[in-house]
Amino acid sequence: MNIKEAAEITELTNDTIRYYERIGIILPVPRRANGLRDFDERSLNQLKFAKIMRKAGMGVEILREYLSMIYENDDATVPARKILLTEQAELMQEKINEMQAALDYLVHKVDNYEDHMRVAEKRLSK
């Protein structure tokens, strides 16, 4: 399939897909005789995985490091891969905790709007 179709399936932009290939997040995509990319199942799986990891907050450099270990296909890198994923999961949990605290604060303000927020808003507008 061509890049447009791959972009539609993965909900990534053409530019993002080209960038991921250029920096090694996905392996080189097979090409047709005319030089156009011909995305296969492996390429799509790599793009989908990269998208999930980015949504999880993994930075491009960390993702590239992790995937380079996978692409080496060396079981000796498994412990390093697990450490990297564990670190990323811990960072994500910290972000979730921060967002949960902010949500709790906001819900408290809504629940106590008349008693508290109206008074606070008046102080903001004076």
N, C-alpha and C positions, 0 to 999 in steps of 0.2 A: 504494500500500500504506500501511497505517497505521503509527504509530510503534512499536507492539509488533512488527510484522513486520520493520520496519527494524532494530529493536534485536536481534532474533534473528539476522538475516542478518549484521549488522556486529559482533555480540557486544559492543555498547555498551549502557549503561543508557539508559532513557528520559530520565532527568535529564541525563545527559551529552549526549545528542542535543539536548535543548532548550537546554542551556547553549551548545553549539557554535553553534546557530542564533542565540541571543540576542547572542552576542559577535562574530558575523560569521565564524566559522571555516567555516561552511557558509552558502551563500546562503539567503535565505528559501525555505522549502519551500512548494511550491504547496498551496493549500487547496481542499477540497471546498466545495460550496455550504453545508454545515452548519458550516463553519469548521475542521473537522478537517484535520490535515496529510495530504497525499497524496504520499508519497515516490516520486520518480521515479528513473530511472537516474542522472541527474546528482547528485541528492541522495545516493544510495547511494555513488557514486564519491567524492564529497567526504568522506563519513563514513569510508570505507575508507582514503582517503589520510590523513586526519587521524589515524586510529588508528595507522597505520604510522609516521607522523612522531613521534607521541607515544611510541610504543614505542622509537623510535630515540633518545629523550631530548630531543627538541625541546620547549622550553617553550611554553606557551600563547601568550604574547605574541609570541615569535618566529614561531610558526606563523601567528598572526593577521596579522603584518606581511607574511610571505611570501605568504600566500593573498590578502591585499588587493591585492598587486601583480599576482597572477595574474588576479584578478577584474576589475582595471582593463583587462586585455586590451591592454596597451600594450607594444609591443616595446622601448621605451626602458628598461623596467624589467628586461629580461633580464640585463644585467650585474650589477645589484644582487641579483637572485634567485640567480644563480650564486655570488656572493660569500657570501650568506647560507647557502646549502646547503654550500658548501665549509667555512665556519666550523663549521657543525654537524657535518659529517663529521669534522673535525679533533678537535672535542670528544668525539665518540663514540669515535674511535680512542684518545684519551687514557684514556677510561674502560675500554675493552677492554684496554689495556696494563696499567692498574692491576689489573683483575680477573685478568688472566693472571698477573701477578706474585703476587697473593694465592693463586691456584690452585697455582702452582708451589711456593710456600712450604708450602701444605697437603699437597700430594703428597709433598714431601720429608719432612715430619713423619710422614706415614703410612709411607713407605718405611723410615724410621729410627725407627719407634715404640719398639721394644724398647731400642735403644741410647740414644735421646735423650729421647723423650717420657715414658717411665715415670719417669726421673730428674727431669725438669722438673715432672711432675704431683705428685711427692712434695713438691717445694719449694712448690708452690701450696697443698697441704693442711696444711702445718705452721704 
